[in-house]
Amino acid sequence: MKAKSFRVPLFAALGATLLHVPAQAGDQVADFYQGKTVRMIIRAGVGGGYDQYSRLLGRYIGRHMPGTPTILPVNMPGGGGIVAANHVAQVAPRDGTILTMVGQGLVVDQALGLNPSFKADLRTFNWIGNLSKSNQITVAWHTSKTKSYQDALLRETLIGATGAGSISTQLPAFYNNILGTKFKIVHGYPDGRDVDIAMERGEVEGRGTNPWASYRAMSPRFVSEKLITPLLQAGLRRDPDLPNVPLITDVTPKEHLPLAIFMAKAVSVGRPVATTPGTPRERVAAMRRAFDETLKDPDFIREAEAQRAEIDPMNGAELERTVADLIGAPAQLRERVKIALEPKARDMTSAPGVKEGEKAKE
C-alpha cells in the first residue's frame, strides 16, 4: 500500500482568520487553563475512526494551549453522534473546558431537520478546525457480485449502516433516490466496526459509507489485500488513491446536480472539532491557534503518519463558514436534498438483533 501524503496547508493568512486577542487577555487565558482538565467528548465508542482522530488530536493540542491543560477523552456514543452533540450544546460547561468532534452527518441533519431528537444548533458551536476532508466511500466486500458503480445500478446489494443521524444511511438512500442504485440498507449496527464484521462474515455485502482515510488507518488490511471494492465516492474531488472511482457529481443527472454539490460540500466537513456555545472569545481564539499549531507539531505529524491518519484540514474560520453555508442554504434546495436522503421502506431492513424502528446506539 502506498504511503499517504500528509497534507497540511500553509495558513498564509492565518492571522486574519483568528480572533484578535490582546496580550492581557492571553495571560488571563493561560491563568484559566493552568491546572485545568479539558474533556474531549468523543461521539463514538472506543476503536473507531472518530475515537482515533479525537485521541490523536487530544494527545497534542493541550501542549499548544495557554496553561497546557490536560486533555481527557470521554467516549459518548449514541444516535450517530446526536447524544454527544446534544450534551455539548445543552449540558456541558460553556467555559472552554470542552472539545468535541461532531458527527459528520449532523450538519446535514440540522440543515434538513431530519431528526427531532437532535436539539443542538450547530451554528452556535464555536468551531476550532477540521482535521480531514477525506471522501466518503461506499464499498462492496470482495466476495460480492457487485464490483462497480454500474453493477450497483443493476443488482440489489446489501449495504450495512448504523443509525439516525448517520451519513452511512443518508448517502446510500441518496444514491438510490437520485442515481438509481439498488442498495438494500441494513440499518441498526451499533458502530461502523460492527458493519465491517458483518461484511467479513457475509451478513452484508458492503458498507454504506466510511471515509477512505479511515479504512487506511483503521482497517489497512482491507485496502492492502483488496478485500473491499470502492464503488462510489462523495467529496469535492476524487481521492488520489481512487482515480477511477466516480464522484457523485460525475454521475448525477444535470437536473439533480445542485443536490450532489450540496452533499459533496457536506462531506468535506469530515472531522470537525468544536467547543461549546458561549465559550469566551479569547478562549476560542486560543483553541484555534492551538489546533493550527498542533498540525505543525513534528510529534503529531509523526504519529499521524504512523497511524495512516490523513490530515487534510480546514481552519476554524473556514469550517465555521462551511457549516453556516450548508445550514443556511436556500430552502428549496434543502427540501429537495431532504427528500433525496429519505430512504424508501422497500430499501430498508434491520440488522440482526435490531427490532424494526429501533434506533442504533451509534
C-alpha positions in Angstrom: 0.0 0.0 0.0 1.4 3.3 -1.0 2.0 5.8 1.8 -0.5 8.6 2.1 0.9 12.1 1.9 0.5 14.2 5.0 -1.2 17.3 3.7 -1.1 20.4 5.9 -1.7 23.7 4.0 0.3 26.8 4.9 -2.1 29.2 6.5 -0.6 32.3 4.9 -3.4 34.5 6.2 -3.8 32.8 9.5 -3.6 36.0 11.5 -6.6 37.3 9.6 -8.7 34.2 10.4 -8.1 34.2 14.1 -9.9 36.3 16.6 -7.7 39.2 17.8 -6.9 38.8 21.5 -4.9 41.4 23.4 -1.8 40.3 25.4 -3.6 40.8 28.8 -6.4 38.6 27.7 -3.9 35.9 26.6 -2.4 36.0 30.1 -5.9 35.5 31.5 -6.5 32.5 29.2 -3.2 30.9 30.4 -4.3 31.5 34.1 -7.6 30.0 33.4 -6.2 26.8 31.8 -3.4 26.3 34.3 -4.1 23.0 36.1 -7.4 22.5 34.3 -8.7 19.4 32.5 -10.4 19.8 29.1 -12.7 16.9 28.3 -12.6 15.7 24.7 -16.2 14.4 24.1 -15.9 11.5 21.5 -19.1 10.8 19.7 -18.4 7.1 19.1 -17.1 4.1 21.0 -13.5 3.1 21.5 -11.6 2.0 18.5 -13.4 3.6 15.6 -12.3 6.5 13.3 -13.8 9.3 15.5 -12.1 7.8 18.5 -8.8 7.6 16.7 -8.8 11.1 15.4 -10.1 12.6 18.7 -7.5 10.9 20.8 -4.7 11.8 18.3 -5.6 15.4 18.5 -6.1 15.3 22.3 -2.6 13.9 22.8 -1.1 17.1 21.4 -3.4 20.1 21.4 -3.1 20.6 25.2 0.6 21.4 24.9 -0.2 24.2 22.5 -2.9 25.8 24.6 -2.1 28.5 27.1 -1.6 27.0 30.5 -1.1 23.5 29.0 -4.3 21.9 30.3 -4.7 18.1 30.5 -7.0 16.7 27.7 -9.2 13.8 29.0 -11.0 11.7 26.3 -14.6 10.8 27.2 -16.5 8.4 24.9 -20.2 9.3 24.5 -21.7 7.2 21.7 -25.3 7.2 20.6 -27.6 8.2 17.7 -24.9 8.7 15.1 -23.3 11.5 17.2 -26.6 13.1 18.4 -26.1 12.2 22.0 -22.7 13.8 22.2 -23.7 16.9 20.2 -26.8 17.5 22.4 -24.7 17.1 25.5 -22.2 19.7 24.3 -25.0 22.1 23.3 -27.2 21.7 26.4 -25.3 20.2 29.3 -21.5 20.8 29.1 -19.9 23.9 30.7 -19.6 26.9 28.4 -16.2 27.9 29.5 -13.7 26.4 27.1 -13.1 23.1 29.1 -14.9 21.0 26.4 -13.7 19.9 22.9 -15.7 17.6 20.7 -15.5 16.1 17.2 -19.0 16.5 15.8 -20.6 13.7 13.8 -20.2 14.4 10.1 -23.8 13.8 9.2 -25.2 16.2 11.8 -24.6 19.4 9.7 -26.9 17.9 7.1 -29.3 16.6 9.8 -29.8 20.2 11.1 -29.9 21.8 7.7 -32.7 19.5 6.7 -34.4 19.0 10.0 -34.1 15.2 9.7 -34.3 14.1 13.4 -36.4 15.6 16.1 -34.1 14.2 18.8 -31.3 16.4 17.6 -31.6 19.5 19.7 -28.3 21.3 19.1 -27.9 24.3 16.9 -24.5 23.8 15.2 -24.4 27.5 14.2 -23.9 28.4 17.9 -20.9 26.0 18.3 -17.5 27.6 18.3 -15.6 25.8 15.5 -12.0 25.1 16.1 -10.9 23.3 13.0 -11.5 20.3 10.7 -8.9 17.6 10.6 -9.8 15.8 7.4 -11.8 16.3 4.2 -11.4 12.7 3.2 -14.1 11.4 0.8 -16.8 9.1 1.9 -16.6 5.8 0.1 -19.3 3.2 -0.5 -17.7 -0.2 -0.8 -18.6 -3.8 -1.5 -16.8 -6.8 0.1 -14.6 -8.7 -2.3 -17.0 -11.7 -2.4 -20.0 -9.6 -3.6 -21.1 -9.8 -7.2 -21.2 -6.0 -7.1 -17.8 -4.9 -8.4 -18.5 -1.4 -9.7 -21.0 1.5 -9.6 -22.5 0.1 -12.8 -23.2 -3.2 -11.1 -24.9 -1.3 -8.2 -27.3 0.1 -10.7 -28.3 -3.4 -11.9 -28.4 -5.7 -8.8 -29.6 -5.4 -5.2 -26.7 -5.1 -2.9 -27.0 -5.5 0.9 -25.2 -2.5 2.5 -24.6 -2.2 6.2 -25.3 1.1 8.0 -25.5 2.5 11.6 -28.4 4.7 12.9 -30.2 8.0 13.0 -28.0 11.0 12.1 -25.5 8.7 10.4 -24.2 9.5 6.9 -23.9 5.8 6.4 -27.7 5.7 6.0 -28.1 9.1 4.3 -25.7 8.5 1.3 -27.0 5.1 0.2 -30.5 6.5 0.3 -29.4 9.5 -1.8 -27.8 7.2 -4.3 -30.9 5.0 -4.6 -33.2 8.0 -5.0 -31.1 10.2 -7.3 -28.8 7.8 -9.1 -31.0 4.7 -9.3 -28.7 2.3 -7.4 -30.3 -0.7 -5.8 -28.8 -0.7 -2.3 -30.7 -2.5 0.4 -29.7 -0.6 3.5 -29.3 -2.9 6.5 -29.5 -0.4 9.3 -29.1 -0.5 13.1 -25.5 -1.7 13.6 -24.1 -0.1 16.8 -20.9 1.1 15.2 -19.0 1.1 11.9 -16.8 -1.7 13.2 -19.8 -3.9 13.5 -20.6 -3.2 9.9 -17.0 -4.3 9.0 -17.5 -7.5 11.0 -20.8 -8.1 9.2 -19.1 -7.8 5.8 -16.4 -10.3 6.9 -18.9 -12.9 8.0 -21.1 -12.4 4.9 -24.1 -10.8 6.7 -24.0 -7.8 4.3 -22.2 -7.3 1.0 -20.8 -3.9 1.7 -20.7 -0.7 3.9 -22.9 2.3 3.3 -20.1 4.7 3.6 -16.9 5.4 5.5 -14.0 7.9 4.9 -11.3 6.3 2.8 -8.8 7.7 5.3 -10.5 5.7 8.0 -10.1 2.5 6.0 -6.4 3.2 5.5 -5.9 4.0 9.2 -8.2 1.6 11.0 -8.6 -1.3 8.5 -5.4 -1.2 6.4 -5.7 -4.9 5.6 -9.0 -4.2 3.8 -7.1 -1.9 1.5 -3.8 -3.7 1.1 -5.4 -7.1 0.5 -8.1 -5.6 -1.7 -10.9 -7.0 0.5 -13.1 -4.1 -0.3 -14.1 -2.7 -3.7 -14.8 1.0 -3.8 -18.0 1.7 -5.8 -18.7 5.4 -5.4 -17.1 8.4 -3.6 -18.6 11.6 -2.2 -16.4 14.7 -1.9 -15.2 17.8 -3.6 -12.5 15.9 -5.6 -11.5 12.4 -6.4 -9.2 10.8 -3.8 -5.8 10.4 -5.3 -5.9 6.7 -4.4 -9.2 6.2 -6.3 -8.8 8.0 -9.6 -11.2 5.5 -11.4 -13.9 5.5 -8.8 -16.7 8.0 -9.8 -17.6 11.0 -7.7 -21.3 11.5 -7.1 -21.0 14.8 -9.1 -19.7 12.8 -12.1 -22.7 10.6 -12.3 -25.6 12.7 -11.1 -28.1 13.9 -13.8 -27.8 17.6 -14.5 -31.2 18.4 -13.0 -30.1 17.0 -9.7 -26.5 18.3 -9.7 -27.1 21.1 -7.1 -28.1 18.3 -4.7 -24.9 16.4 -5.3 -22.9 19.5 -4.9 -24.6 20.1 -1.5 -23.7 16.6 -0.4 -20.1 16.9 -1.6 -19.7 20.0 0.4 -21.3 18.4 3.4 -18.8 15.5 3.2 -15.9 17.9 3.3 -16.8 18.6 6.9 -15.2 15.3 7.8 -13.6 15.5 11.3 -14.9 18.8 12.6 -13.8 20.0 16.1 -15.7 22.4 18.2 -16.2 23.8 21.7 -19.4 24.8 23.4 -21.7 27.7 22.5 -21.0 30.7 24.8 -17.3 30.0 25.3 -15.4 33.3 25.8 -14.0 34.5 22.5 -10.4 34.7 23.8 -10.5 31.0 24.8 -11.9 30.1 21.4 -9.1 32.1 19.7 -6.6 30.2 21.9 -8.1 26.8 20.9 -8.0 27.8 17.2 -4.3 28.8 17.5 -3.6 25.6 19.4 -5.3 23.5 16.7 -3.3 25.1 13.9 0.0 24.8 15.8 -0.8 21.1 16.6 -0.9 20.3 12.9 2.6 21.6 12.5 3.9 19.8 15.6 6.5 17.2 14.4 5.5 14.7 17.0 1.8 15.0 15.9 2.9 14.6 12.3 4.9 11.5 13.0 2.2 9.8 15.0 -0.5 10.7 12.3 1.7 9.2 9.7 2.3 6.1 11.8 -1.4 5.7 12.2 -2.1 6.3 8.5 -4.4 9.1 9.6 -4.9 11.5 6.8 -4.7 15.1 7.9 -6.2 17.5 5.2 -7.6 20.3 7.3 -9.7 23.4 7.3 -9.0 26.2 9.9 -11.7 27.2 12.3 -12.9 30.3 10.3 -13.3 28.3 7.1 -15.1 25.5 8.9 -17.5 28.0 10.5 -18.3 29.4 7.1 -18.9 26.0 5.6 -21.3 25.0 8.4 -23.2 28.3 8.1 -23.4 27.9 4.3 -24.9 24.4 4.5 -27.4 25.1 7.2 -28.3 28.4 5.5 -28.7 27.0 2.0 -31.9 28.1 0.1 -35.0 26.4 1.5 -36.0 24.9 -1.8 -32.6 23.2 -2.2 -32.7 21.9 1.3 -36.1 20.5 0.8 -35.0 18.7 -2.4 -32.0 17.2 -0.6 -34.2 16.2 2.4 -36.4 14.2 0.0 -33.4 12.6 -1.7 -32.0 11.4 1.6 -35.2 9.8 2.8 -34.8 6.0 2.4 -37.8 4.3 0.9 -39.3 1.5 3.0 -38.5 -1.1 0.4 -34.8 -0.1 0.6 -34.5 -0.7 4.3 -34.2 -3.7 6.6 -33.0 -4.0 10.2 -29.7 -5.5 11.2 -29.9 -8.9 13.0 -30.9 -8.3 16.6 -32.4 -4.8 16.0 -36.2 -4.5 16.0 -37.9 -2.7 13.2 -38.0 1.0 14.1 -35.4 0.7 16.8 -32.5 3.2 16.6 -29.0 2.2 16.7 -26.7 3.3 19.6 -24.2 4.8 17.2 
